[in-house]
Amino acid sequence: METIMYLIRHGETEWNQIRRIQGHSDIALNELGVRQAEQVADRFLGETIHAFYSSDLSRARDTAAKIAGNFQSSVSTRTTLRERCYGEWEGLTYEEIRERFENQDEASCGIETFEDMQRRAVAAMTEIAGSHPGEAIVVVSHGGLINSFLHYVTVGEQGTGITRIDNTGITIFRYVDRRWEVLSVNDTDHLKA
């Protein structure tokens, strides 16, 4: 039996807008992000969704709560759905990182490796999908984590360094016979209304 997973990036935050690294920092949705969350929630009206999951960070949790609210349902949070940990880079812009850390590698700055984040993403998605055979589920997470999972499923044809995942962009996966398949990537039609 197949599981359909709607994997959604959270709505916009002030740090997204000014290109400040968020990582595990708990930054709230801004005004536009709240509107985006409402728009993506409306996108699911009339759909059958069986469960809702999100990262425990408020920007993802609040986006998921808007969607789940239309179904009078709760959201199950997972730390494993968090964005990549950026250690000492969190809270900085890319320009500030270049200035402060030009001679330091990522490991010395406490940054989670891409491989570790990707393993975490694959394990989390597979565990969640495996708990919902024959159902449709919504998972709200973060751009970096979603792209790392997309990279894994497509064996590098899409995802990190290739694909842009917009705020509240919906990427749809099918999980069947312990295999993942991509159905669509970064659908933002709900934002055009």
C-alpha positions in Angstrom: 0.0 0.0 0.0 1.3 3.4 -0.9 1.7 6.4 1.3 1.5 9.9 -0.1 3.6 12.5 1.7 3.1 16.2 1.2 6.5 17.6 2.3 6.2 21.4 2.8 8.6 24.1 3.7 7.5 26.5 6.5 6.3 30.0 5.7 8.7 33.0 5.6 10.5 34.4 8.6 12.3 37.8 9.0 15.6 35.9 8.8 14.6 34.3 5.5 13.8 37.8 4.2 17.2 39.2 5.1 19.1 35.9 4.3 20.2 35.2 7.9 21.1 31.6 8.6 18.5 30.0 10.9 19.4 26.4 11.3 18.1 25.3 14.7 17.4 28.8 15.9 13.7 29.1 16.7 12.6 32.1 14.5 8.9 32.8 14.2 6.9 33.3 11.0 6.7 37.0 9.9 3.5 38.6 8.6 3.9 37.2 5.1 4.8 33.8 6.5 1.5 33.7 8.4 -0.3 34.6 5.2 1.6 31.9 3.3 0.7 29.3 6.0 -3.0 30.3 5.6 -2.7 30.0 1.8 -1.1 26.5 1.9 -3.7 25.4 4.5 -6.5 26.5 2.1 -4.8 24.4 -0.6 -5.6 21.2 1.3 -9.3 22.0 1.8 -11.4 19.1 0.5 -8.4 16.7 0.6 -8.2 13.7 2.8 -5.2 13.9 5.1 -4.7 11.4 7.8 -1.9 12.8 9.9 0.2 16.0 10.3 3.9 16.2 11.3 6.4 19.0 11.7 9.7 20.0 13.0 9.5 21.3 16.5 10.7 24.7 15.5 7.9 27.3 15.6 8.2 28.4 12.0 7.4 24.8 10.9 5.1 23.9 13.7 2.9 27.1 13.2 2.7 26.4 9.4 1.6 22.8 10.1 -0.9 24.0 12.7 -2.6 26.2 10.1 -3.1 23.2 7.8 -4.1 20.8 10.6 -6.5 23.3 12.0 -8.7 23.0 8.9 -9.0 19.3 9.8 -9.5 19.8 13.6 -6.4 17.8 14.0 -3.2 18.1 16.0 0.4 18.1 14.8 3.0 15.6 15.9 6.4 17.3 16.2 9.8 15.7 15.6 13.3 17.2 16.3 14.5 14.9 13.5 12.6 17.1 11.0 14.7 20.2 12.0 16.8 22.2 9.6 20.5 21.5 9.4 22.4 22.7 12.5 24.7 25.6 11.5 26.5 26.0 14.8 28.4 29.3 15.0 26.9 30.5 11.7 23.4 30.7 13.0 22.1 34.3 13.1 24.7 35.5 10.6 24.3 36.6 7.0 26.5 34.9 4.3 28.6 38.1 4.1 29.2 38.0 7.9 30.2 34.3 7.6 32.7 35.0 4.9 34.2 37.8 7.0 34.4 35.9 10.3 35.1 32.3 9.3 37.0 32.5 6.1 39.9 30.3 7.4 37.7 27.8 9.3 36.1 24.7 8.1 32.5 23.8 8.8 33.3 21.1 11.4 35.3 23.5 13.6 32.2 25.8 13.6 29.9 23.1 15.0 28.0 22.6 11.7 26.1 19.3 11.1 27.5 17.6 8.0 25.3 17.3 5.0 25.5 13.5 5.2 24.3 13.5 8.8 21.4 15.7 8.0 20.5 13.6 5.0 20.6 10.4 7.0 18.4 12.0 9.6 15.9 13.2 7.0 15.7 9.8 5.3 15.3 8.0 8.6 12.6 10.4 9.7 10.6 10.4 6.5 10.8 6.6 6.2 9.7 6.1 9.8 6.7 8.5 9.4 5.6 7.0 6.0 6.0 3.5 7.3 3.5 4.3 10.1 0.8 5.4 7.6 0.4 2.7 4.9 -2.3 3.6 2.5 -2.7 7.1 3.9 -1.9 10.7 2.9 0.2 12.8 5.3 1.5 16.3 5.6 5.0 16.9 6.9 6.2 20.5 7.4 10.0 21.0 7.6 12.8 23.2 6.3 14.3 23.9 2.9 17.7 22.4 3.6 16.3 19.2 5.0 13.7 18.8 2.2 16.3 19.4 -0.4 18.6 16.8 1.2 15.8 14.2 1.1 14.9 15.1 -2.5 18.6 14.7 -3.4 18.6 11.2 -1.8 15.4 10.1 -3.6 16.5 11.3 -7.0 20.1 10.1 -6.5 21.4 13.7 -7.0 19.3 14.7 -10.0 17.3 17.2 -7.9 17.7 18.6 -4.4 20.6 20.3 -2.6 22.5 22.7 -4.9 20.1 22.1 -7.8 16.5 22.7 -6.7 15.0 25.7 -5.0 12.4 25.0 -2.3 10.3 28.2 -1.7 8.5 29.0 1.5 5.4 26.8 1.7 6.5 25.0 -1.5 4.9 21.5 -1.6 7.0 18.5 -2.8 5.0 15.3 -3.1 6.4 11.9 -2.6 5.0 8.4 -2.9 6.3 5.6 -0.6 5.5 2.1 -1.7 7.3 -1.3 -1.3 10.0 0.5 0.8 10.9 2.8 -2.1 10.4 6.5 -2.6 9.3 8.3 -5.7 8.9 12.0 -6.4 5.5 13.1 -7.8 6.0 16.9 -7.9 8.5 19.4 -6.7 8.0 22.8 -5.0 4.4 23.5 -6.0 3.6 27.1 -5.0 0.3 27.6 -7.0 -1.5 28.3 -3.7 0.6 31.5 -3.4 -0.6 32.9 -6.8 -4.3 33.1 -5.8 
